[in-house]
Amino acid sequence: MISKRIIPCLDVKHGRVVKGVQFASLKDVNDPVTLAKFYNEQGADELVFYDITASSEERELFTDILEKVAENVFIPLTVGGGINSLDDFERVLRCGADKVSVNSGALKNPQLIRDAAQKYGNQCVVLSVDIKKVANQWHVFAKGGREDTGLDALAWIVQGVQLGCGEIVVNSMDTDGVKQGFDIPLLKAISDLVDVPIVASGGAGKVADFVELFQLPKIEAGLAASIFHYGEVKILDLKQALQQAQIPVREV
């Protein structure tokens, strides 16, 4: 049985890790290099680094900070923010990323998914989707959750998988930062449609939320930020609780 992955997320804005609620009211948390070192030592299975304003500010990702983070972690690193071309893929991979996350760039040019998968392999291409319920339908949002594309989220994810992405990160804007549990109905709907690994993001507030999440067999990873940043849940304690619940995890 495949071990479930625990993934802290660094949302980086102007060189600092920030965190908000439902993609708004961002507060300063810490230095990204300091946090990256901490999670590397604490038993995280992977780390995600998002330059969260690169797309909305229409600029390239800040690679100087990324390089420093990559130098200090020895676990897989997924990087996203302002990824609009194969040149952007190349740049962040050269900085030390293992996987590249595309979101707004893929919405503008879906062919980017296929081109990147053909050049770097499916396992390198992560489709990150910001999703919010609008009039009883799940919509895809772009530019860091600022813009409703009107696209049906389930249809977009199916298209992304067909184009060649090797993993899906589902960012539920409705549950983000609320700490009342992951968006199980959304995650179940997606897992019924695709066979690639799914990473759930948005809503983690306690250990029991991860136990509930991993009852869905196709969900391979849980991503969280504030509960790890503020020490509300320690990764070692979380993994021990998951083991007790008969959920396979990698040893710390």
C-alpha positions, 0 to 999 in steps of 0.5 A, spaced: 500 500 500 502 506 498 504 511 503 500 517 504 504 523 504 504 529 509 506 536 505 507 543 508 506 549 504 510 555 503 505 561 500 511 566 499 509 573 498 515 578 497 520 574 500 516 572 506 511 566 508 504 568 509 497 565 510 490 567 510 483 565 510 480 563 504 485 566 500 484 573 503 487 577 509 494 574 509 498 575 515 506 574 515 508 568 518 516 567 517 522 566 513 521 561 507 528 558 508 527 557 516 521 554 515 523 549 509 529 547 514 524 546 520 520 541 515 525 538 512 528 536 519 521 534 522 519 529 517 515 532 512 514 527 506 515 533 501 515 541 501 511 545 496 513 553 495 508 557 491 510 564 489 503 566 490 503 573 487 507 572 481 501 570 476 497 576 478 503 581 478 505 578 471 512 577 473 517 571 473 517 567 480 523 569 485 528 564 483 533 567 488 529 565 494 527 558 491 534 557 490 536 558 498 530 553 500 532 548 495 539 548 498 536 547 505 531 541 503 532 534 502 525 532 500 521 533 494 520 540 492 514 542 488 514 549 486 509 554 483 507 561 481 508 565 474 509 558 470 507 560 463 512 557 459 517 551 458 522 556 459 519 557 466 519 550 467 526 549 466 528 555 470 525 552 476 528 545 475 535 548 475 533 552 481 532 545 485 525 543 484 523 536 483 516 538 480 513 544 477 506 546 479 502 550 473 495 553 475 494 560 471 499 559 466 495 552 464 488 556 464 491 561 459 495 555 455 492 548 456 498 545 451 503 547 456 501 541 460 502 536 454 509 540 452 511 540 459 509 532 460 513 530 453 519 534 455 520 533 463 515 527 464 508 526 467 511 526 474 514 533 473 507 536 471 503 538 477 496 541 475 494 546 481 487 548 481 483 553 485 476 551 486 470 555 489 463 553 489 459 558 485 451 557 484 452 550 486 457 548 481 465 548 482 468 553 478 476 554 477 479 561 479 485 564 476 491 569 479 491 566 486 484 566 487 482 573 484 479 571 478 473 566 477 474 563 470 467 560 470 470 554 468 467 547 471 472 545 475 471 537 474 471 538 467 478 542 467 481 537 471 479 531 467 482 535 461 488 536 465 489 529 466 488 527 459 493 532 457 498 529 461 499 532 468 502 527 473 498 529 479 493 534 481 493 539 487 486 541 489 485 547 493 479 548 496 477 556 497 471 554 501 475 551 506 482 554 506 484 556 512 477 555 516 480 549 519 474 545 519 476 539 515 478 538 508 473 539 502 471 531 502 465 532 497 469 536 492 475 531 493 470 525 492 467 527 486 474 528 483 477 522 485 471 518 482 473 521 475 481 521 475 486 516 476 492 520 478 495 522 485 490 527 488 493 532 493 488 535 498 489 542 500 485 547 504 481 546 511 486 542 515 485 543 523 486 537 527 489 530 526 482 527 525 481 531 519 487 527 516 484 521 518 478 522 515 481 525 508 485 518 507 479 514 508 478 516 500 483 511 497 485 515 491 487 521 495 495 520 496 497 526 500 494 532 505 497 539 504 497 544 510 500 550 512 497 554 518 497 548 523 504 546 521 506 553 521 503 555 528 505 548 531 498 546 532 499 540 529 506 536 529 508 532 523 511 526 528 504 526 532 500 526 526 504 520 523 503 516 529 496 518 529 495 515 522 499 509 523 494 508 529 489 508 524 492 503 520 493 509 515 500 507 511 505 513 512 513 514 511 517 513 518 520 520 521 
